[in-house]
Every structure is written in C-alpha cells, then in structure tokens.
Amino acid sequence: MKGSTYRRCSCRDPRTGKELGSSCPRRNSRNHCTYSIRQELPPREDGGRRSFARGGYSSLRAAQADLDHVRALLGLAEADDPEGVQLIAEMLSGISRDKLPLPDVEETRRRLNAGQDLVGSLTVGEWLDRWLAGKRIRKSGISRYETDVRVHLKPRIGDRRLDRLRVSHLSEMFTAITDANAEILEQNAQRRAAVEELATVPWKGAENRARRKAMKAAIDAMPPFRRVTGPATRQHIKATLRAALNDAIGRQIITFNPAAHVEIDPVRKPKALVWTDERVARWQETGEKPSPVMVWTPEQTGAFLDFVAEDRLYAMWHLIAFRGLRRGEACGQPWSETNLDRHSLTVAGQLVQDGWGVEASEPKTDSGFRVVALDDDTVGVLERHRRQQEADRAEWGSAWVETGLVFTQEDGSWLHPGKVTDLFERLVAASGLPPIRLHDLRHGAATLMLAADIDIKIVSDTLGHSDTRITRDIYQSVLPHVGKNAAEATARLVPLRRKAEAEEAARKAEKARKKAERARKTQAEGEKKSPKAKRKKPRK
C-alpha cells in the first residue's frame, strides 16, 4: 500500500491567511518546515478508504521511522486473515484520529494472537471481573474470591493497568490495609468506650435522659464496629490475586505475576494445646483460653460424651470425637455410603455453608474422598441412631423429608452446619468442661489415634489429609502421659556416670532396706517363740 513522507510549511500569507506551502520563501531553509507521513490503510468493509496521517516531525529520519513503524504494524496480520487485517486497520485509524502514540509491535502481536483488544488497556479490575465470570468452582469458593475482589482488590488497585502492575503497588496495598486495621481498632475502642459509658448513665431523671439521648446520637454518628483484616485474610487476598494473574499469564495477557513476589506477614497458625489440670485451673480463675485451639484429654472427652448421651445428635458427637470427621462431612454423610456390616463409611460429600445458605458439595480435595473404618462401639452407636431415626420417620409420616442422610433435623431435613456449631458450644458450656470448638473434636480424634501409636499414614488417611506433614504440623497435640513416656524412653537411651552412680546408690539403699526388714522379721519371730517372763508379785 502507498505511503510517503513529505515536507510541509505552515506559514501563511499575511494578506489572505492561506498557507504558503511550496511558495514559502523560507521553505528550503534548514529547520523551517516540518515533515509529515501518510500511509494508506486497508479499506473498510464497505469499501471506504482510510489512511494514517501524522505531521510535526522535525526531521525526515523521525518521520521515516514512524512510517516504518506503521508498516510493521500493518504487517502483523496475514493476508489470509481478513479479521486481523481489519482489526489492525481500525486500530491505526483510531490512533491517527485521536493522535495517540503508536503501540509496540511485539505487544500488539501478542494482543492480536491472544484475541485481546488492540486499542485501550485492560485494568486490573476489568480482568478480575472476567476471571471471576470464568471460574467454575463451588459457590462458596466463588463467594470467597468475590469478597476479596470487591472489598480489597478493586478498591485499591482496580484502576491500574494490568500490564503495568508491579510488586511495589501490591506492597503499598498491603501497607494501606495494615494502616486501615489500626484505624479500625481505634474507632472500635472509641465506640466501645462510649457504649460502656452510656451503660453507667441512669435511666431516671430528665437530665439523665437528655444525656443518654445525646450520647446515643454521638454513638450513632461513629463508624460501626468492624473486623480487621487479619494475617490469614491478607494471605487469602494475595492468593486470590496470584491465581487471577496466573490465569492472565496463561492467556498471554501479561508475562509477570507480581503477586508471586510480594512479601507480607506470614500466618502463624495456633498450635493445639491440651486442657491439663493447670490450664483448667487457670481458665476457671480468669476465663482465658491458653490457645484458640484446645484439645480435651481422653477423660474430658469421655465426660462430655457421657453428658450428651441422651442428646438426639449423640451419634454425631461420638463419630467426630473418635473418627475425626469434619463438620460438613458429618452433616452430609448419607446412609448409602455408611456400611455398618463392614464397619466402614465412605466420605464422598459434605454440606457447605455459604453465608447462611447451605449447599451440597463434593469434598474439596481428592484426599477428602476416603474410607473411614469404624470400631464396634461406634457401629453400635450408629445402629441405635438408625433405629431412632426410623421411629422418627414413622412418627412424622408424610411430613418426613427424605434426604437419606445419617444426621438430620427432627423432620429429616438437612442439618445447618452453623446451627450444629451453636448447639455444640451450648452443650460444652452446660457440661462445665473447659471450652473447645467443634473442629477441636477432630483435633482430639487425631491426638487420640497418635497417642494409641497408630501409624501416622493411617491417621492422615482417616482425617483426609493429602500429606502426613499436615497431620504432624497441625493436629498432633501431645497428651501429658504420652509426653512423659516419650521423655523417659529417650532418657533411658543415654548412659550417664551420675545416672549410673545414682542407680547404684539406689540399689545399695534398697539392699540395706531389705536387710533391715529381714532382721526385724527375724527378731519378731524369735520373740514370738520364746515364753514371756512371768512378772513376780511384790511381797506384802
């Protein structure tokens, strides 16, 4: 296609106001005129002509460089690709019209091959919306991603160009989140102090009523109580953005993922602690839990199960305590996957809470699909539970909701996982035992299995972990007697002189004690055999 560079003079005739053009007497002077370019573009689909025109170049070399740039862009589309030809032509026509800079040739090639818009730039917010729309995972996962995008990512970095997102931008975002946390904590403290002060103002009296009214108005004007964005949430925000940017790399939209390189505070998962006598005493005095994750001793677990023996969901508490099912897995366990004759059940589904709604779902990972062996006592508990459920079905009659699940509401309908947690917490409080979460029953099941010297791989498979390291790092809480036995076994392996001397002294002391004991016995037997001397009566 035709294209050329040419000189142009913008001087005008002072009398007519028209451009002098080639008649300008200074046209041949160096640096007087500017250079322009014009390049014919492929015609429109209706046959109309169009071209790329641009002027104002100070030198012929600069004009020729841009003309070569335009021709290189035109050459990106193959002759047998009419759609690509039209896209390139429309892009150059728009750039000429709007006086925009020419895009990079390789970047345009990548966009053309990836089917992206050639004109304009994709923002982070636009890409996140596209990414969410294309996700095909369970609803609760989408909701969590959507929350991260809506609350944190789009407000803070949504307007940035996707291809210009840098690690420094993400560092600034997480710093801003940390600063917002400090502000939220301060505002929460102010509101809490105002509410506590309001509680001290009496209700009676016109002056007190006026004061209470003013204080309530001031409290209403304060920001509401809000939760801070903790370390775990920040890590999830980073993971969400990293996943979205990885998909953008896979589609050749960007070549670098800054979310993979930004550093934020690590999440320190709380370690599970056992409710020892000392910790229980401290809790009774102060009401404080030593750790967010606490585990009952075998005796405490037994006391709780005895306390809830008459509860309608006793079989669920028993199953979680001994076999370590997750809450959603227990709520969603069907009878069709529970084989009491073979002493096993298969975990193949769960009930997932999304907001306050509940939906049935498959296990989150492949390791969640598993077969769990059942002991005789647990089988007996489940058999009694099934007989009770059959009696409930007969009592409800046509109103019974047939879900086929092991654990249900009174009418056979789904259990709500959130209500199950609330019920468990009320039962724990009523039992007088130190508090644990429902999920901590699962921690306890893992701890009991490990304390029983069950192989770590079997424990991991029973719990549905993908790696035994997860079992070791998260669920292994050392019971006091297990720890002491391990310490004694370790100590016996190391020979120490002082230890040998102490043992020798102990043996000698024991030998001397036994010798003295034998001497006392011999003396006692001798006294028993010899007649006692008769006492003489005093003479009168």
Salt bridges, closest charged atoms under 4 A:
ASP13 OD1 - ARG15 NE 3.73
GLU19 OE2 - ARG8 NH2 3.27
GLU19 OE2 - ARG12 NH2 3.63
GLU40 OE2 - ARG49 NH2 2.93
ASP98 OD1 - ARG97 NE 3.48
GLU106 OE1 - ARG109 NE 3.25
GLU107 OE2 - ARG110 NH2 2.43
GLU107 OE2 - ARG111 NE 3.13
ASP129 OD2 - LYS154 NZ 3.09
GLU146 OE2 - ARG150 NE 2.99
ASP148 OD2 - HIS236 ND1 2.50
ASP163 OD2 - ARG161 NH2 2.66
GLU197 OE2 - ARG211 NH2 3.38
ASP265 OD2 - ARG234 NH2 3.90
GLU329 OE2 - ARG326 NH1 2.72
GLU329 OE1 - ARG370 NH2 2.72
ASP376 OD1 - HIS343 NE2 2.82
ASP377 OD2 - HIS318 NE2 3.77
GLU402 OE1 - ARG393 NE 3.21
GLU410 OE2 - ARG312 NE 3.90
ASP440 OD1 - ARG437 NH2 2.85
ASP440 OD1 - HIS443 NE2 3.86
ASP461 OD1 - LYS457 NZ 2.87
ASP467 OD2 - ARG469 NH2 2.77
GLU488 OE2 - LYS484 NZ 3.45
GLU504 OE1 - ARG507 NH2 2.38
GLU510 OE2 - ARG513 NH2 2.47
GLU517 OE1 - ARG520 NH2 2.38
